[in-house]
Amino acid sequence: MIKNILSALRQARIDNELQEILTEGNRTRESANTIREFLLKVLQEDIDGKEKFNDEILQEAAELIEELGPGAFYWMADIAVQMTVLAQCALRDIPTNVEAELGKDASAAEIVKCVVVI
């Protein structure tokens, strides 16, 4: 009987830990998607010729950092670094996995979606 109780408690603890891992994974995926969507919005505003650093996009950026914390800012900086490395490779005619996956005619949005993997 005690073994059954201990086994049930152990199973409940394992189930709880698994649920926490899954919840954290979902939260991370949602955060990543939010960041990618923001980057795509900034890209579209640039394509559309909207004013840079307009009040609306700055407010959205502030809300994003408030919601997701400094990790969001770091992740965006890391994405900028990846994009810079891609540009450097393109300038030097060095093939990349992005080029292999998307081809030479990929749009900027397609590249963001490829680089910001969720």
DSSP file (Angstrom, degrees, kcal/mol; ACC not computed):
  #  RESIDUE AA STRUCTURE BP1 BP2  ACC     N-H-->O    O-->H-N    N-H-->O    O-->H-N    TCO  KAPPA ALPHA  PHI   PSI    X-CA   Y-CA   Z-CA
    1    1 A M     >        0   0    0      0, 0.0     4,-2.1     0, 0.0     5,-0.1   0.000 360.0 360.0 360.0 -45.1    0.0    0.0    0.0
    2    2 A I  H  >  +     0   0    0      1,-0.2     4,-2.9     2,-0.2     5,-0.2   0.886 360.0  54.0 -63.8 -37.9    2.8    2.5    0.9
    3    3 A K  H  > S+     0   0    0      1,-0.2     4,-2.7     2,-0.2    -1,-0.2   0.903 108.2  49.8 -62.4 -39.8    4.6    1.5   -2.4
    4    4 A N  H  > S+     0   0    0      2,-0.2     4,-2.5     1,-0.2    -2,-0.2   0.905 111.8  47.5 -65.0 -41.2    1.4    2.3   -4.3
    5    5 A I  H  X S+     0   0    0     -4,-2.1     4,-2.5     2,-0.2    -2,-0.2   0.933 114.2  46.7 -64.9 -46.1    1.1    5.7   -2.6
    6    6 A L  H  X S+     0   0    0     -4,-2.9     4,-2.6     2,-0.2    -2,-0.2   0.897 113.0  50.0 -63.1 -40.2    4.8    6.5   -3.2
    7    7 A S  H  X S+     0   0    0     -4,-2.7     4,-2.6    -5,-0.2    -1,-0.2   0.910 111.1  48.5 -64.0 -42.6    4.4    5.4   -6.8
    8    8 A A  H  X S+     0   0    0     -4,-2.5     4,-2.4     2,-0.2    -2,-0.2   0.900 112.6  48.4 -65.3 -40.6    1.3    7.5   -7.3
    9    9 A L  H  X S+     0   0    0     -4,-2.5     4,-2.4     2,-0.2    -2,-0.2   0.912 112.1  49.0 -64.7 -42.4    3.1   10.5   -5.7
   10   10 A R  H  X S+     0   0    0     -4,-2.6     4,-2.5     2,-0.2    -2,-0.2   0.924 112.4  48.4 -62.5 -44.2    6.2   10.0   -7.9
   11   11 A Q  H  X S+     0   0    0     -4,-2.6     4,-2.8     1,-0.2    -2,-0.2   0.899 111.0  50.5 -63.0 -41.0    3.9    9.7  -11.0
   12   12 A A  H  X S+     0   0    0     -4,-2.4     4,-2.3     2,-0.2    -1,-0.2   0.901 111.0  49.1 -63.9 -40.4    2.1   12.9  -10.0
   13   13 A R  H  X S+     0   0    0     -4,-2.4     4,-2.5     2,-0.2    -2,-0.2   0.914 112.3  47.8 -64.8 -42.9    5.4   14.7   -9.6
   14   14 A I  H  X S+     0   0    0     -4,-2.5     4,-2.6     2,-0.2    -2,-0.2   0.918 111.9  50.0 -63.9 -43.5    6.6   13.5  -13.0
   15   15 A D  H  X S+     0   0    0     -4,-2.8     4,-2.3     1,-0.2    -2,-0.2   0.901 111.4  49.2 -60.8 -40.9    3.3   14.5  -14.6
   16   16 A N  H  X S+     0   0    0     -4,-2.3     4,-2.2     2,-0.2    -2,-0.2   0.909 111.2  48.8 -65.0 -43.4    3.6   18.0  -13.0
   17   17 A E  H  X S+     0   0    0     -4,-2.5     4,-2.2     2,-0.2    -2,-0.2   0.905 111.7  49.6 -63.8 -41.1    7.2   18.4  -14.2
   18   18 A L  H  X S+     0   0    0     -4,-2.6     4,-2.7     1,-0.2    -2,-0.2   0.914 109.7  51.3 -63.2 -42.9    6.2   17.4  -17.7
   19   19 A Q  H  X S+     0   0    0     -4,-2.3     4,-2.6     1,-0.2    -2,-0.2   0.895 109.4  50.6 -61.6 -40.3    3.3   19.8  -17.7
   20   20 A E  H  X S+     0   0    0     -4,-2.2     4,-2.5     2,-0.2    -1,-0.2   0.904 110.7  49.3 -63.8 -41.4    5.7   22.6  -16.6
   21   21 A I  H  X S+     0   0    0     -4,-2.2     4,-2.4     2,-0.2    -2,-0.2   0.927 113.4  46.2 -63.0 -45.4    8.1   21.8  -19.4
   22   22 A L  H  X S+     0   0    0     -4,-2.7     4,-2.4     2,-0.2    -2,-0.2   0.900 112.7  50.0 -64.9 -40.7    5.3   21.8  -21.9
   23   23 A T  H  X S+     0   0    0     -4,-2.6     4,-2.4     2,-0.2    -2,-0.2   0.923 112.1  47.1 -63.8 -44.6    3.9   25.0  -20.6
   24   24 A E  H  X S+     0   0    0     -4,-2.5     4,-2.6     2,-0.2    -2,-0.2   0.897 111.3  52.1 -64.3 -40.2    7.3   26.7  -20.7
   25   25 A G  H  X S+     0   0    0     -4,-2.4     4,-2.4     2,-0.2    -2,-0.2   0.909 111.0  47.0 -61.8 -42.6    7.9   25.4  -24.3
   26   26 A N  H  X S+     0   0    0     -4,-2.4     4,-2.6     2,-0.2    -2,-0.2   0.901 111.8  50.6 -65.3 -40.7    4.5   26.8  -25.4
   27   27 A R  H  X S+     0   0    0     -4,-2.4     4,-2.3     2,-0.2    -2,-0.2   0.907 111.6  48.2 -64.0 -41.4    5.3   30.1  -23.7
   28   28 A T  H  X S+     0   0    0     -4,-2.6     4,-2.7     2,-0.2    -2,-0.2   0.916 111.9  49.3 -64.7 -43.1    8.7   30.3  -25.5
   29   29 A R  H  X S+     0   0    0     -4,-2.4     4,-2.4     2,-0.2    -2,-0.2   0.911 111.6  49.0 -62.9 -42.6    7.1   29.4  -28.8
   30   30 A E  H  X S+     0   0    0     -4,-2.6     4,-2.3     2,-0.2    -1,-0.2   0.902 111.8  49.2 -63.4 -41.3    4.4   32.1  -28.3
   31   31 A S  H  X S+     0   0    0     -4,-2.3     4,-2.4     2,-0.2    -2,-0.2   0.926 110.9  49.8 -63.3 -44.7    7.1   34.7  -27.4
   32   32 A A  H  X S+     0   0    0     -4,-2.7     4,-2.5     1,-0.2    -2,-0.2   0.901 111.0  49.4 -61.2 -41.5    9.1   33.7  -30.5
   33   33 A N  H  X S+     0   0    0     -4,-2.4     4,-2.6     2,-0.2    -1,-0.2   0.901 109.6  51.7 -65.0 -40.8    6.1   34.1  -32.7
   34   34 A T  H  X S+     0   0    0     -4,-2.3     4,-2.0     2,-0.2    -2,-0.2   0.915 111.7  46.9 -61.4 -43.9    5.3   37.5  -31.2
   35   35 A I  H  X S+     0   0    0     -4,-2.4     4,-2.5     2,-0.2    -2,-0.2   0.927 112.4  49.3 -65.2 -45.1    8.8   38.7  -31.9
   36   36 A R  H  X S+     0   0    0     -4,-2.5     4,-2.4     1,-0.2    -2,-0.2   0.917 110.5  50.6 -61.9 -42.5    8.8   37.3  -35.4
   37   37 A E  H  X S+     0   0    0     -4,-2.6     4,-1.9     1,-0.2    -1,-0.2   0.880 109.8  51.0 -63.2 -37.2    5.5   39.0  -36.2
   38   38 A F  H  X S+     0   0    0     -4,-2.0     4,-2.5     2,-0.2    -2,-0.2   0.932 109.8  49.5 -64.5 -45.1    6.8   42.3  -34.8
   39   39 A L  H  X S+     0   0    0     -4,-2.5     4,-2.4     1,-0.2    -2,-0.2   0.907 110.9  50.0 -60.4 -41.3    9.9   42.1  -37.1
   40   40 A L  H  X S+     0   0    0     -4,-2.4     4,-2.5     2,-0.2    -1,-0.2   0.858 109.3  52.1 -65.8 -34.3    7.7   41.3  -40.0
   41   41 A K  H  X S+     0   0    0     -4,-1.9     4,-2.5     2,-0.2    -2,-0.2   0.916 109.8  48.2 -67.3 -42.7    5.5   44.3  -39.2
   42   42 A V  H  X S+     0   0    0     -4,-2.5     4,-2.0     2,-0.2    -2,-0.2   0.911 112.0  50.5 -63.2 -41.5    8.6   46.6  -39.0
   43   43 A L  H  X S+     0   0    0     -4,-2.4     4,-2.5     2,-0.2    -2,-0.2   0.933 110.8  48.3 -60.2 -46.8    9.7   45.2  -42.4
   44   44 A Q  H  X S+     0   0    0     -4,-2.5     4,-2.7     1,-0.2    -2,-0.2   0.895 109.4  52.6 -63.6 -39.7    6.3   45.8  -43.9
   45   45 A E  H  <>S+     0   0    0     -4,-2.5     5,-2.6     2,-0.2     4,-0.4   0.889 109.7  49.7 -62.3 -37.1    6.3   49.4  -42.6
   46   46 A D  H ><5S+     0   0    0     -4,-2.0     3,-1.0     2,-0.2    -2,-0.2   0.929 111.5  48.0 -65.6 -44.7    9.7   49.9  -44.2
   47   47 A I  H 3<5S+     0   0    0     -4,-2.5    -2,-0.2     1,-0.3    -1,-0.2   0.888 111.7  50.7 -61.0 -39.7    8.4   48.5  -47.5
   48   48 A D  T 3<5S-     0   0    0     -4,-2.7    -1,-0.3    -5,-0.2    -2,-0.2   0.527 114.1-119.0 -77.8  -5.4    5.4   50.7  -47.3
   49   49 A G  T < 5 +     0   0    0     -3,-1.0    -3,-0.2    -4,-0.4    -2,-0.1   0.716  53.6 164.6  76.2  20.8    7.5   53.8  -46.6
   50   50 A K      < -     0   0    0     -5,-2.6    -1,-0.2    -6,-0.2     2,-0.1  -0.307  49.8 -84.6 -68.2 155.9    6.0   54.5  -43.2
   51   51 A E    >   -     0   0    0      1,-0.1     3,-0.9     2,-0.1    -1,-0.1  -0.386  47.5-120.4 -60.7 131.2    7.8   56.9  -40.9
   52   52 A K  T 3  S+     0   0    0      1,-0.2    -1,-0.1    -2,-0.1   -10,-0.0  -0.458  92.7  15.3 -72.5 148.3   10.5   55.1  -38.9
   53   53 A F  T 3  S+     0   0    0      1,-0.1    -1,-0.2    -2,-0.1    -2,-0.1   0.822  87.4 173.3  57.7  34.8   10.2   55.1  -35.1
   54   54 A N    <>  -     0   0    0     -3,-0.9     4,-2.3     1,-0.1     5,-0.2  -0.307  45.5-106.8 -69.7 160.6    6.6   56.3  -35.3
   55   55 A D  H  > S+     0   0    0      1,-0.2     4,-2.2     2,-0.2     5,-0.2   0.859 116.1  53.6 -58.2 -39.3    4.6   56.5  -32.1
   56   56 A E  H  > S+     0   0    0      2,-0.2     4,-2.2     1,-0.2    -1,-0.2   0.936 111.8  42.4 -64.1 -47.4    2.5   53.4  -32.9
   57   57 A I  H  > S+     0   0    0      1,-0.2     4,-2.4     2,-0.2    -1,-0.2   0.866 113.9  52.4 -71.3 -34.1    5.5   51.0  -33.5
   58   58 A L  H  X S+     0   0    0     -4,-2.3     4,-2.4     2,-0.2    -1,-0.2   0.891 109.4  49.9 -66.2 -37.9    7.4   52.4  -30.6
   59   59 A Q  H  X S+     0   0    0     -4,-2.2     4,-2.4    -5,-0.2    -2,-0.2   0.918 111.1  48.9 -64.4 -42.7    4.4   51.8  -28.3
   60   60 A E  H  X S+     0   0    0     -4,-2.2     4,-2.1     2,-0.2    -2,-0.2   0.896 110.9  50.4 -64.0 -39.2    4.2   48.2  -29.6
   61   61 A A  H  X S+     0   0    0     -4,-2.4     4,-2.4     2,-0.2     5,-0.2   0.912 110.1  50.2 -63.8 -42.6    7.9   47.7  -29.1
   62   62 A A  H  X S+     0   0    0     -4,-2.4     4,-2.4     1,-0.2    -2,-0.2   0.914 111.5  48.2 -62.0 -42.9    7.6   49.0  -25.5
   63   63 A E  H  X S+     0   0    0     -4,-2.4     4,-2.6     2,-0.2    -1,-0.2   0.877 110.1  52.9 -64.6 -37.5    4.6   46.6  -24.8
   64   64 A L  H  X S+     0   0    0     -4,-2.1     4,-3.0     2,-0.2     5,-0.3   0.925 112.0  43.6 -63.6 -45.9    6.6   43.8  -26.3
   65   65 A I  H  X S+     0   0    0     -4,-2.4     4,-2.2     2,-0.2    -2,-0.2   0.880 113.8  51.9 -68.9 -36.8    9.6   44.4  -24.0
   66   66 A E  H  < S+     0   0    0     -4,-2.4    -2,-0.2    -5,-0.2    -1,-0.2   0.915 117.0  39.5 -62.6 -42.8    7.3   44.9  -21.1
   67   67 A E  H  < S+     0   0    0     -4,-2.6    -2,-0.2    -5,-0.2    -1,-0.2   0.912 129.3  27.4 -74.0 -44.3    5.5   41.6  -21.8
   68   68 A L  H  < S-     0   0    0     -4,-3.0     3,-0.4     1,-0.2    -3,-0.2   0.614  99.9-139.8-100.7 -14.4    8.5   39.5  -22.8
   69   69 A G    >X  -     0   0    0     -4,-2.2     3,-1.7    -5,-0.3     4,-0.7  -0.222  48.5 -40.4  84.6-175.9   11.3   41.1  -20.9
   70   70 A P  H 3> S+     0   0    0      0, 0.0     4,-2.4     0, 0.0     5,-0.2   0.707 124.7  74.8 -63.9 -20.1   14.9   41.9  -21.9
   71   71 A G  H 3> S+     0   0    0     -3,-0.4     4,-2.7     1,-0.2     5,-0.2   0.848  91.3  56.9 -59.6 -32.6   15.2   38.5  -23.6
   72   72 A A  H <> S+     0   0    0     -3,-1.7     4,-2.2     2,-0.2    -1,-0.2   0.920 107.4  46.8 -63.9 -44.0   13.1   40.0  -26.4
   73   73 A F  H  X S+     0   0    0     -4,-0.7     4,-2.1     2,-0.2    -2,-0.2   0.929 113.9  48.1 -63.9 -44.6   15.5   42.8  -26.9
   74   74 A Y  H  X S+     0   0    0     -4,-2.4     4,-2.6     1,-0.2    -2,-0.2   0.922 110.4  51.6 -62.4 -42.8   18.5   40.4  -26.9
   75   75 A W  H  X S+     0   0    0     -4,-2.7     4,-2.4     1,-0.2    -1,-0.2   0.903 109.1  50.0 -63.3 -40.3   16.8   38.0  -29.3
   76   76 A M  H  X S+     0   0    0     -4,-2.2     4,-2.2     2,-0.2    -1,-0.2   0.894 110.6  50.5 -63.9 -38.6   16.1   40.9  -31.8
   77   77 A A  H  X S+     0   0    0     -4,-2.1     4,-2.1     2,-0.2    -2,-0.2   0.908 109.7  50.7 -64.4 -40.7   19.7   41.9  -31.5
   78   78 A D  H  X S+     0   0    0     -4,-2.6     4,-2.4     2,-0.2    -2,-0.2   0.895 108.9  51.2 -63.3 -40.3   20.8   38.3  -32.2
   79   79 A I  H  X S+     0   0    0     -4,-2.4     4,-2.5     2,-0.2    -1,-0.2   0.903 107.9  52.7 -63.1 -40.7   18.5   38.2  -35.2
   80   80 A A  H  X S+     0   0    0     -4,-2.2     4,-2.2     1,-0.2    -2,-0.2   0.898 108.6  50.6 -61.2 -40.0   20.1   41.4  -36.5
   81   81 A V  H  X S+     0   0    0     -4,-2.1     4,-2.4     2,-0.2    -2,-0.2   0.930 110.0  49.5 -62.9 -45.4   23.5   39.8  -36.1
   82   82 A Q  H  X S+     0   0    0     -4,-2.4     4,-2.3     1,-0.2    -2,-0.2   0.905 111.0  49.6 -60.3 -41.7   22.3   36.7  -38.1
   83   83 A M  H  X S+     0   0    0     -4,-2.5     4,-2.5     2,-0.2    -1,-0.2   0.879 109.6  51.8 -65.0 -37.8   21.0   39.0  -40.8
   84   84 A T  H  X S+     0   0    0     -4,-2.2     4,-2.6     2,-0.2    -2,-0.2   0.912 109.3  49.4 -64.9 -42.6   24.3   40.9  -40.9
   85   85 A V  H  X S+     0   0    0     -4,-2.4     4,-2.5     2,-0.2    -2,-0.2   0.906 110.5  51.1 -63.2 -41.0   26.2   37.6  -41.3
   86   86 A L  H  X S+     0   0    0     -4,-2.3     4,-2.5     2,-0.2    -2,-0.2   0.922 110.8  48.3 -60.9 -43.6   23.8   36.6  -44.1
   87   87 A A  H  X S+     0   0    0     -4,-2.5     4,-2.5     2,-0.2    -2,-0.2   0.911 110.5  51.6 -62.8 -41.9   24.4   40.0  -45.9
   88   88 A Q  H  X S+     0   0    0     -4,-2.6     4,-1.5     1,-0.2    -2,-0.2   0.915 110.4  48.6 -61.3 -43.3   28.2   39.5  -45.4
   89   89 A C  H  <>S+     0   0    0     -4,-2.5     5,-3.1     1,-0.2     4,-0.3   0.908 110.4  51.6 -62.8 -41.7   28.0   36.1  -47.0
   90   90 A A  H ><5S+     0   0    0     -4,-2.5     3,-1.2     1,-0.2    -2,-0.2   0.912 108.1  51.6 -61.7 -42.1   25.9   37.4  -49.9
   91   91 A L  H 3<5S+     0   0    0     -4,-2.5    -1,-0.2     1,-0.3    -2,-0.2   0.823 115.0  42.5 -63.7 -30.5   28.5   40.2  -50.5
   92   92 A R  T 3<5S-     0   0    0     -4,-1.5    -1,-0.3    -5,-0.2    -2,-0.2   0.300 112.5-117.8 -98.1   7.5   31.3   37.5  -50.6
   93   93 A D  T < 5 +     0   0    0     -3,-1.2    -3,-0.2    -4,-0.3    -4,-0.1   0.859  60.9 153.6  55.9  38.2   29.2   35.1  -52.7
   94   94 A I      < -     0   0    0     -5,-3.1    -1,-0.2    -6,-0.1    -2,-0.1  -0.874  44.1-125.4 -96.6 121.5   29.4   32.5  -49.9
   95   95 A P        -     0   0    0      0, 0.0     2,-0.3     0, 0.0    -5,-0.0  -0.341  29.1-165.7 -66.9 148.1   26.4   30.1  -50.0
   96   96 A T     >  -     0   0    0      1,-0.1     4,-2.2    -2,-0.0     5,-0.1  -0.828  35.8-110.0-127.7 167.1   24.3   29.8  -46.9
   97   97 A N  H  > S+     0   0    0     -2,-0.3     4,-2.1     2,-0.2     5,-0.2   0.818 119.5  57.1 -65.9 -29.4   21.6   27.4  -45.6
   98   98 A V  H  > S+     0   0    0      2,-0.2     4,-2.9     1,-0.2     5,-0.4   0.931 108.2  45.5 -66.6 -45.1   19.1   30.2  -46.1
   99   99 A E  H  > S+     0   0    0      1,-0.2     4,-2.6     2,-0.2    -2,-0.2   0.906 112.6  51.7 -63.5 -41.3   20.0   30.5  -49.8
  100  100 A A  H  < S+     0   0    0     -4,-2.2    -1,-0.2     1,-0.2    -2,-0.2   0.887 116.6  39.9 -62.9 -38.3   19.9   26.7  -50.1
  101  101 A E  H  < S+     0   0    0     -4,-2.1    -2,-0.2    -5,-0.1    -1,-0.2   0.890 131.5  23.0 -78.1 -40.3   16.5   26.6  -48.6
  102  102 A L  H  < S-     0   0    0     -4,-2.9     3,-0.3    -5,-0.2    -3,-0.2   0.687  98.2-133.2-104.1 -21.7   14.9   29.6  -50.2
  103  103 A G    ><  -     0   0    0     -4,-2.6     3,-0.9    -5,-0.4    -1,-0.2  -0.209  39.4 -65.9  86.4 174.6   16.9   30.3  -53.3
  104  104 A K  T 3  S+     0   0    0      1,-0.2    -1,-0.2    -4,-0.1    -4,-0.1   0.653 126.9  60.1 -76.9 -15.9   18.3   33.5  -54.6
  105  105 A D  T 3  S+     0   0    0     -3,-0.3    -1,-0.2    -6,-0.1    -2,-0.1   0.150  73.0 138.6 -99.8  19.8   14.9   35.2  -55.2
  106  106 A A    <   -     0   0    0     -3,-0.9     2,-0.1     1,-0.1    -3,-0.1  -0.328  51.1-123.4 -66.7 144.4   13.6   35.0  -51.6
  107  107 A S     >  -     0   0    0      1,-0.1     4,-2.1    -5,-0.1     5,-0.1  -0.405  23.9-109.2 -80.3 164.0   11.8   38.0  -50.3
  108  108 A A  H  > S+     0   0    0      1,-0.2     4,-2.4     2,-0.2     5,-0.2   0.900 121.0  52.8 -59.5 -40.9   12.9   39.8  -47.1
  109  109 A A  H  > S+     0   0    0      1,-0.2     4,-2.4     2,-0.2    -1,-0.2   0.901 107.5  51.1 -63.2 -40.7    9.8   38.4  -45.3
  110  110 A E  H  > S+     0   0    0      2,-0.2     4,-1.8     1,-0.2    -1,-0.2   0.891 109.7  50.6 -62.8 -38.7   10.7   34.8  -46.4
  111  111 A I  H  X S+     0   0    0     -4,-2.1     4,-2.9     2,-0.2     5,-0.3   0.923 109.3  50.1 -65.8 -43.6   14.2   35.3  -45.1
  112  112 A V  H  X S+     0   0    0     -4,-2.4     4,-3.1     1,-0.2    -2,-0.2   0.937 111.3  49.4 -59.0 -45.8   13.0   36.6  -41.7
  113  113 A K  H  < S+     0   0    0     -4,-2.4    -1,-0.2     1,-0.2    -2,-0.2   0.837 113.7  46.4 -63.7 -32.4   10.7   33.6  -41.4
  114  114 A C  H  < S+     0   0    0     -4,-1.8    -2,-0.2    -5,-0.2    -1,-0.2   0.894 117.4  41.7 -75.7 -41.1   13.6   31.2  -42.3
  115  115 A V  H  < S+     0   0    0     -4,-2.9     2,-1.6     1,-0.2    -2,-0.2   0.889 109.2  59.2 -74.9 -40.0   16.0   32.9  -39.9
  116  116 A V  S  < S-     0   0    0     -4,-3.1     2,-0.3    -5,-0.3    -1,-0.2  -0.642  80.7-173.4 -92.6  81.0   13.6   33.3  -37.0
  117  117 A V              0   0    0     -2,-1.6    -3,-0.1    -3,-0.2    -4,-0.0  -0.600 360.0 360.0 -81.4 131.5   12.7   29.6  -36.6
  118  118 A I              0   0    0     -2,-0.3    -1,-0.1    -5,-0.2   -85,-0.1   0.367 360.0 360.0-110.4 360.0    9.9   28.9  -34.1
